[in-house]
Every structure is written in structure tokens, then in C-alpha cells.
Amino acid sequence: MSRDSVHAFLTAHAPDISIIDTAESSATVAEAAAAHGVEPAQIAKTLGLWLGEEVILIVMSGSARIDNQKYRGHFGQKARMLNAEDIVEKTGHPVGGVCPFGLPQPLRVFADLSLQNYPVIIPAAGGVQCALKITPQRLVDLAQAEWVDIAQ
């Protein structure tokens, strides 16, 4: 199970962080914000994209959108999202539960500066009814991510 891989990752690398399970779905940003009683912008959504033949993950504020010019300027090509099948295959997480933790193989992770608008953000934790609370910098440190400025 995907939640289990995130739990194993946290146990090994951040035992002070617990997974929060909710009765209601948090598969979309709006659902996650309602489930956790926060603004949609405080939800940290994780997007899977193709960078040539490589899969990368971008974590950004739930209310942010990729700015195509900034993305092209940073990565040198147009943003191409993974489809649902590829997301599951490459991350081990279902759509709505994708996060940069507990991955079956290492992927490059990028964190958009939009995450820095809140002291604590809430990314999914491998399932559509689980998440965790974390500071933006701690997410970057644990995911070995690189800060980028690619949001509108």
C-alpha cells in the first residue's frame, strides 16, 4: 500500500512526523482543504511531469498553477503532465495521494516557492484519505528537493 511506503519512509527519516488519516476524501485540493480545515493554498499538491524521458515531481501550493513561460525558462521545454497510469507506476501513489515520500525509486523533486507562503503545509501521504503536516523547508530537505519559481 502506498500509505505504508510513506509511513516506512517517515519512520526511517522523520519519526516525529505522523500521518493524519481522515474519514473524508482529500483527493482534490478543495477536499483536502475542507478535510484539514485550511485554505486551499496551504495544501501542497504534487504533480508528476515528463522532463524528456525522465519523470520529475513538482510540489506547489494547492492554489498555484504552473506558469508555462517560467517552466520553459527553467526546464527548457514545455510542461507535460503524467497520466494517471504513469503516476501510479512511477510514484506508487494513487492520483490524489501523490507525495514526494515513499517512492519506489528516486525521482528528482522540485518545490515551488509558492509553498513558502505558509509556515506549515499539508501534502498527501500516499492515499486519498491521508496527509501530513510539515514545514516547507523540511519537505524540501526530506525529499532532497530543489526550490524553483515556476508558479503563476
N, C-alpha and C positions, 0 to 999 in steps of 0.2 A: 504494500500500500504506500502511496505517496506521502501521506501524513507520517507514516512510520519512518520513511527515509529522512524527512525533515527533523523528526524527533531524535533520531540517531545522530544526525549532524549537530543539533543543538546540545545534546548530551555530551558529545565529544569536544565541541568548540565553544559553547556558550551555555553551560549548565544553569546559569542564572536566568535564562530566558525560557518562559513556558509557553506552550501552545494554548491558545484560547479557542475552545470549541463553542459554537453557537447552535441553537436549535434551528434557527432560520438560515437560509442560504445566504452566502456572501459572495456569490459567483460574479456579480457585476459590481462596479464601483458604487452605484446607488444602494444596492442591497447591503454591501459591506459597511457603508457609512451608516445606514439605518441600524444594522445589527450591532455596531460598536458605538453608536451614539456620537459620531463625529461628522465633520464636514467631509464631503467627497474628496476635497483636495488633500486631506490627511491620509487617505488610503494610498498605499504605494502599489501601483499596478506594474506588473512585469510583462513586457512584450517580447516575443520571440521574433527575430528578423534574420533574413539571409544577408550575409555580407560576402558576396561571391558565393562560394560553396560552403562557407563557414556559417554556423548558427551562432548568433550573439543574443544576449538578453539585455534589455534596457528597462531599468526601473525608474518610474517617474510618478509624479503626483497624479492622483486619480482624476483631477480636473484638467490636466495638461494634455496637449496634443503635440505630436511631432511637427516641427517646422521643417518642411521639405528642403528649403534652402539651407538652413543650418545643418540638417542631417547630411545633405550632399557636400557641404563645405567641410564637415568633419570627417566623414567616411568616404568621400569621393564617389559616391553613387547614390542612386535613388533608394529609398526605403522599400523593402519587400518583406511583408509580413509572412510568417509561417502559417500554414493552415492548421486546423485542429488536430489532424492526424499527426503531422510533423511535431507539433507542440508536445503531444503525449510521448511520441517516440524519443525526442531529443531531451526532454526535461524529466520525463517520468511523472509529470503532474498533469491533471486534467485542466482543460480550459476553465478559468475561474478560480483555480487553485495554484496557479504558477507562481513560483518564487525562485530566488537565486540560491536556495539552500537544498541540500539533499539530492543533488543531481546525480544521474547515473554515470556521467563523465563530465570532466571540467569543461565549462564554456566561459568565454570572455563575457564579463558583465560590465555594463556601463550604468551609472547612476546620474540622472539628470539633476541639474541644480535646483529644479522646482521642488525637490524633496526637502531642501533646506529651509522652506518656509514654516516648518513646524518642528518643535523640539523632539516630538515623538511621532513616528509614522506607523502605519499598520499595513504590512504586506500579508498576503495569503501565506498559508503554511502547508501547502501540498494538497489541499482539498477545498471543496466549495463551502465547507462549514467550519473552517479553522483558519486562524490567523495568529499573529504575534505582534507585540508592541516592541519597538526598537528605535533608537536614535538614528538619524540619517547616517552619521559618520560610522556608527557601529555596524550598520548594514554594509556600508562600503568596505569596512575592514574585514568583516566575516566573509563577504562574497569576493574579496580581493578585486573589487570593482574600481573603475576609473571614473572620476567626475567628468561630465560632459555638459555642454549647454546647447541642447537641441530642441527645446520646447518652444512653442509659440508664446 
